[in-house]
Amino acid sequence: MRNLILLLLCTTTLGLVSCKKDTIIQETSNRTIIFNIQPDQWVQSPDAGTYTATIDVPEIDQLNVDIEGVLVYLDHPVNKSSYIQLPYTYEGIAYSYEHYEGGIKIDIQRSVYSEDPLKPNVAIRMKVVLIPSRDVT
C-alpha cells in the first residue's frame, strides 16, 4: 500500500510569495500473507476437544514475536466473503492462535458449554498481517 502526501511549501520574501509543491510517496511497511488451511492440516487432540493446524509462516521472525504486531484472521464461519479476527467464539466454539518464529498454530476448541468441535472439511482462508513497531521501553 502506498500513501501519497502532497506537500505545499510557501515562503515569503520582501512581500512576494513563492510556493513549491512536492509529492511524497511512502510505502507501507506492513506485510500481509494469505494462506489456505487444508482439511488434512487439522490434528485432533487426545481428549477430542481441540483441533490444531500448524502453519509455516517464514515471514514471522523473532522481531515480530518480541516487539511487533501479528494479527490473524480466518474466513468468517458463515460469510466466506469476509474475515473475522482471532481470537473469537462462534456458536460455542473458540478460535485462537499462537505465533512464534516461523509459524502460527490455530486452535479450534470447545468452550465451556459446547460439544467437541467438528474437523473443518473445507479449506479455510487465513490472513496474517505483520505490523512493524519500535520498542520505546
HELIX and SHEET records of a PDB file:
HELIX    1   1 PRO A   39  GLN A   41  5                                   3    
HELIX    2   2 GLN A   62  ASP A   66  1                                   5    
SHEET    1   A 2 ARG A   2  THR A  13  0                                        
SHEET    2   A 2 LEU A  16  GLU A  27 -1                                        
SHEET    1   B 4 ARG A  31  ILE A  37  0                                        
SHEET    2   B 4 ILE A 124  ILE A 131 -1                                        
SHEET    3   B 4 GLY A  69  ASP A  75 -1                                        
SHEET    4   B 4 TYR A  83  GLN A  85 -1                                        
SHEET    1   C 5 TRP A  42  GLN A  44  0                                        
SHEET    2   C 5 THR A  50  ASP A  56 -1                                        
SHEET    3   C 5 GLY A 103  ARG A 110 -1                                        
SHEET    4   C 5 ILE A  93  TYR A 100 -1                                        
SHEET    5   C 5 TYR A  88  TYR A  90 -1                                        
END                                                                             
